[in-house]
Amino acid sequence: MRALMNLAIEPALRLFEVSVVILTGPTKQAAHRVLKVLADTPKGAIRIVRERYPRSTAHAVLSQAALPEEAWA
């Protein structure tokens, strides 16, 4: 599993799917992406996306799932 995470912001207790529009290049073209983010809260997931993609806009949490117990073992 590959997901964005930053333990300095929030511990990773849930997996969120965040929809985001990323502005690319000098022509301000937009690309729509759905990113997987490990965080504790929806606000924390959006904060991690904003930190990773500073030129992103239109953030929305699409889904969330708790991490299984064996992920911590």
Backbone bond lengths (Angstrom), bond angles and torsions (degrees), N, CA, C in turn:
res aa  C-N    CA-C-N  psi(-1)  N-CA   C-N-CA  omega(-1)  CA-C   N-CA-C  phi
1 M - - - 1.438 - - 1.526 107.95 -
2 R 1.300 116.55 130.78 1.450 120.93 177.38 1.525 108.39 -119.65
3 A 1.313 115.80 122.60 1.454 120.31 -178.57 1.516 109.50 -147.13
4 L 1.325 115.46 156.04 1.456 120.46 174.99 1.512 108.82 -73.75
5 M 1.327 116.35 141.54 1.453 119.55 174.29 1.517 109.37 -158.34
6 N 1.307 116.89 155.34 1.451 123.74 175.71 1.518 107.06 -149.36
7 L 1.314 116.54 100.75 1.466 120.28 -176.70 1.519 112.62 -68.61
8 A 1.333 118.21 -16.18 1.461 120.27 175.85 1.524 110.43 -70.17
9 I 1.334 117.40 -27.04 1.465 121.33 179.09 1.523 110.18 -87.23
10 E 1.334 116.82 -53.74 1.462 120.80 -177.62 1.521 110.33 -151.17
11 P 1.328 118.05 148.44 1.459 119.73 173.27 1.537 109.88 -69.08
12 A 1.302 116.89 151.17 1.464 121.33 -177.31 1.526 110.09 -92.00
13 L 1.326 116.53 97.94 1.460 120.79 179.86 1.522 112.46 -113.70
14 R 1.334 117.24 -18.01 1.469 121.67 -179.10 1.517 109.84 -138.40
15 L 1.319 115.17 156.01 1.452 121.82 176.02 1.525 108.10 -105.05
16 F 1.323 117.39 121.11 1.455 122.89 -179.81 1.516 109.88 -111.35
17 E 1.331 117.04 145.92 1.454 122.03 168.14 1.521 106.44 -105.55
18 V 1.333 116.04 121.15 1.455 121.76 -176.14 1.522 108.66 -115.96
19 S 1.331 116.51 125.48 1.454 122.56 174.38 1.523 107.90 -86.26
20 V 1.340 116.48 134.29 1.454 120.27 -175.61 1.523 109.47 -147.20
21 V 1.333 116.08 147.05 1.458 122.34 172.63 1.523 106.48 -106.48
22 I 1.340 116.07 124.26 1.459 121.72 -177.14 1.524 108.76 -111.75
23 L 1.327 116.84 124.99 1.460 121.24 176.17 1.522 108.75 -80.40
24 T 1.329 116.64 130.09 1.455 120.94 -176.81 1.519 110.80 -121.30
25 G 1.296 115.21 139.35 1.455 121.89 172.78 1.514 115.23 67.54
26 P 1.324 115.12 174.73 1.471 120.23 -178.09 1.527 113.16 -72.89
27 T 1.334 117.86 -14.90 1.463 120.46 -179.54 1.522 112.32 -86.00
28 K 1.330 116.89 1.22 1.473 123.33 178.42 1.521 112.96 60.38
29 Q 1.332 116.73 34.30 1.453 119.66 174.06 1.522 108.29 -70.40
30 A 1.324 116.41 148.31 1.459 121.03 -177.59 1.525 110.78 -112.67
31 A 1.316 115.44 141.18 1.459 122.07 175.73 1.524 108.39 -124.92
32 H 1.326 116.26 131.89 1.463 121.53 179.23 1.522 108.56 -93.46
33 R 1.322 116.97 129.34 1.458 122.01 -178.92 1.532 109.75 -133.07
34 V 1.319 115.65 153.13 1.461 122.13 170.56 1.527 105.68 -117.89
35 L 1.332 115.86 117.05 1.458 122.33 -175.19 1.523 110.52 -109.51
36 K 1.327 116.73 145.67 1.463 121.79 172.86 1.520 107.28 -96.00
37 V 1.339 115.58 130.75 1.459 121.41 -175.39 1.526 109.00 -132.48
38 L 1.337 116.47 132.83 1.456 121.57 174.07 1.517 108.75 -94.27
39 A 1.328 117.24 120.04 1.464 122.35 -178.88 1.525 108.29 -157.90
40 D 1.330 115.93 179.88 1.460 121.04 179.10 1.524 111.50 -98.14
41 T 1.336 117.92 -34.43 1.464 122.44 -177.12 1.526 110.27 -130.52
42 P 1.336 117.77 159.85 1.465 120.14 176.09 1.534 112.58 -59.93
43 K 1.329 116.98 -39.46 1.470 119.82 177.80 1.525 111.41 -62.82
44 G 1.317 116.20 -38.20 1.460 120.30 177.93 1.518 111.95 -66.21
45 A 1.339 116.95 -37.39 1.466 120.96 177.99 1.524 110.39 -63.81
46 I 1.315 117.13 -43.48 1.466 121.11 178.43 1.520 110.37 -66.04
47 R 1.313 117.06 -38.50 1.464 120.53 178.52 1.532 111.57 -63.06
48 I 1.324 116.90 -39.56 1.464 121.09 177.99 1.532 110.32 -65.22
49 V 1.335 117.26 -41.34 1.473 120.32 177.93 1.524 110.29 -64.25
50 R 1.323 116.80 -43.23 1.476 119.53 179.08 1.524 111.58 -62.74
51 E 1.332 116.87 -35.87 1.459 120.38 178.59 1.531 110.80 -68.99
52 R 1.320 116.94 -40.79 1.469 121.51 -178.01 1.531 111.48 -74.34
53 Y 1.335 117.27 -37.98 1.466 123.01 179.96 1.525 109.29 -123.12
54 P 1.334 118.56 84.54 1.467 120.81 -175.34 1.529 114.37 -64.81
55 R 1.331 118.03 -20.54 1.459 120.67 179.70 1.528 111.81 -95.81
56 S 1.327 117.40 20.28 1.457 121.19 -178.28 1.529 110.82 -88.63
57 T 1.333 114.74 153.92 1.464 121.78 178.43 1.524 108.57 -139.87
58 A 1.313 116.76 173.55 1.468 123.66 173.66 1.528 112.59 53.38
59 H 1.312 117.20 61.32 1.465 122.37 179.53 1.528 110.30 -84.69
60 A 1.332 116.29 137.14 1.465 120.80 176.61 1.530 108.85 -151.40
61 V 1.322 116.83 133.19 1.464 121.58 176.99 1.527 107.67 -83.26
62 L 1.331 116.26 122.03 1.460 121.21 -178.39 1.519 112.31 -89.89
63 S 1.345 117.09 -41.11 1.464 120.54 -178.91 1.518 109.83 -156.04
64 Q 1.334 114.72 164.65 1.460 120.35 175.78 1.517 108.90 -144.28
65 A 1.322 114.95 149.94 1.457 120.77 178.84 1.520 108.63 -144.76
66 A 1.315 117.17 141.54 1.461 121.24 176.80 1.519 108.46 -75.21
67 L 1.322 115.90 144.79 1.458 120.03 177.15 1.522 109.21 -74.99
68 P 1.334 117.77 141.85 1.467 119.37 178.91 1.518 110.73 -69.58
69 E 1.326 116.42 155.97 1.467 122.86 -179.14 1.524 111.97 -58.34
70 E 1.339 118.20 -36.72 1.456 120.34 -177.12 1.532 112.35 -69.89
71 A 1.318 118.96 -13.53 1.464 121.61 177.57 1.526 110.62 -68.17
72 W 1.326 118.06 -23.91 1.464 122.02 -178.05 1.519 112.15 -94.51
73 A 1.322 118.35 -10.08 1.468 121.64 -177.64 1.502 112.36 -80.19
